[in-house]
Amino acid sequence: QVRLVESGGGLAQSGSSLRLSCTISRSIFIGKILGWYRQTPGKQRELVATISVGENTVYADSAKGRFTISRENAKNAVYLQMNNLKPEDTAVYFCYGELVRAGEIRSKTSWGQGTQVTVLP
């Protein structure tokens, strides 16, 4: 069983920064695409940013210019640097991965357990 393990959420002041981290629990899996989504109560989970194994990135409009997604393949990790945080960034942030087991072609979708980010005005 492979898991995505997140860390780095918490409480932040408006205008400050937080960095989220996520690692793939088993090294035999590679993240073909890794990313972050977020969800607030009563709303659908929404894309924040994704990054491919070739480091092509996609950002939600709300994240452009403030958030940066990156990955460190040697550590099987993905990061989300969030700068200039706003109260509307308050949400549970979920790590997302399309994971491929070494030697295989088929990918599987996995989600982390979620980490709360709360931005105070």
C-alpha positions as CSV (number, residue, x, y, z in Angstrom):
1,Q,0.0,0.0,0.0
2,V,1.4,3.4,-1.0
3,R,0.5,6.6,0.8
4,L,1.1,10.3,0.3
5,V,2.2,11.9,3.5
6,E,1.7,15.6,3.9
7,S,3.2,18.1,6.3
8,G,3.6,21.8,6.8
9,G,0.1,23.2,7.2
10,G,-1.0,25.4,10.1
11,L,-1.9,28.9,11.1
12,A,-0.5,31.9,9.2
13,Q,-1.1,35.6,9.1
14,S,-2.3,37.3,5.9
15,G,0.7,38.2,3.8
16,S,3.0,35.5,5.3
17,S,4.2,32.3,3.8
18,L,3.9,28.5,4.4
19,R,5.5,25.6,2.7
20,L,3.7,22.3,2.3
21,S,5.5,19.0,1.7
22,C,4.3,15.7,0.6
23,T,6.3,12.4,0.2
24,I,5.4,9.1,-1.5
25,S,5.7,6.5,1.2
26,R,7.2,3.8,-1.0
27,S,10.2,4.5,-3.2
28,I,9.2,1.9,-5.8
29,F,6.5,4.3,-6.9
30,I,7.2,7.3,-9.0
31,G,4.9,10.3,-9.2
32,K,4.1,10.7,-12.9
33,I,2.1,13.8,-11.9
34,L,2.2,15.3,-8.4
35,G,0.1,18.2,-7.2
36,W,-2.0,19.9,-4.6
37,Y,-5.7,20.5,-4.4
38,R,-7.7,22.3,-1.7
39,Q,-11.2,22.1,-0.3
40,T,-13.3,24.2,1.9
41,P,-16.6,23.1,3.6
42,G,-19.4,22.8,1.2
43,K,-17.3,23.2,-1.9
44,Q,-15.7,20.8,-4.3
45,R,-12.0,20.1,-4.2
46,E,-10.2,22.4,-6.5
47,L,-6.8,22.3,-8.2
48,V,-4.1,24.4,-6.8
49,A,-1.1,23.3,-8.9
50,T,0.4,20.2,-10.5
51,I,3.9,19.2,-11.7
52,S,4.8,16.4,-14.0
53,V,7.9,14.2,-13.9
54,G,9.3,16.4,-16.6
55,E,8.6,19.4,-14.3
56,N,5.8,20.9,-16.5
57,T,3.6,22.9,-14.1
58,V,-0.1,23.9,-14.1
59,Y,-1.5,26.5,-11.7
60,A,-4.9,27.7,-10.8
61,D,-5.4,31.4,-11.5
62,S,-5.7,32.0,-7.7
63,A,-2.2,30.5,-7.2
64,K,-0.4,32.1,-10.1
65,G,2.3,34.6,-8.9
66,R,2.0,33.6,-5.3
67,F,2.5,29.8,-5.1
68,T,5.3,27.7,-6.5
69,I,5.1,24.0,-6.9
70,S,8.4,22.0,-7.1
71,R,9.5,18.4,-6.8
72,E,12.5,16.6,-5.6
73,N,12.7,13.2,-7.3
74,A,15.5,11.9,-5.2
75,K,13.2,12.2,-2.1
76,N,10.0,11.3,-4.0
77,A,8.6,14.6,-2.7
78,V,6.6,17.5,-3.9
79,Y,6.4,20.9,-2.3
80,L,4.1,23.9,-2.4
81,Q,5.6,27.2,-1.4
82,M,2.8,29.6,-0.6
83,N,3.7,33.3,-0.4
84,N,1.5,36.3,0.3
85,L,-1.2,34.2,1.8
86,K,-4.7,35.5,1.9
87,P,-7.7,34.5,4.1
88,E,-9.4,33.0,1.1
89,D,-6.5,30.5,0.9
90,T,-7.9,28.9,4.1
91,A,-8.7,25.3,3.2
92,V,-7.7,21.7,3.7
93,Y,-4.9,21.1,1.2
94,F,-4.6,17.6,-0.3
95,C,-1.5,16.1,-1.9
96,Y,-2.4,14.3,-5.2
97,G,-0.4,11.9,-7.2
98,E,-0.7,9.8,-10.3
99,L,1.7,7.1,-9.2
100,V,3.5,4.5,-11.3
101,R,5.1,1.4,-9.8
102,A,8.6,0.8,-11.1
103,G,8.6,-1.4,-14.1
104,E,4.9,-0.9,-14.8
105,I,3.0,1.4,-17.1
106,R,-0.4,1.8,-15.5
107,S,-0.8,4.6,-13.0
108,K,-3.0,4.9,-9.9
109,T,-4.4,8.0,-8.4
110,S,-3.6,8.6,-4.7
111,W,-4.5,11.3,-2.2
112,G,-3.0,12.4,1.0
113,Q,-5.0,12.7,4.2
114,G,-5.1,16.5,3.9
115,T,-3.5,19.3,6.0
116,Q,-5.3,22.3,7.3
117,V,-4.1,25.8,6.3
118,T,-5.7,28.7,8.1
119,V,-4.9,32.3,7.1
120,L,-5.9,35.0,9.6
121,P,-6.8,38.5,8.3
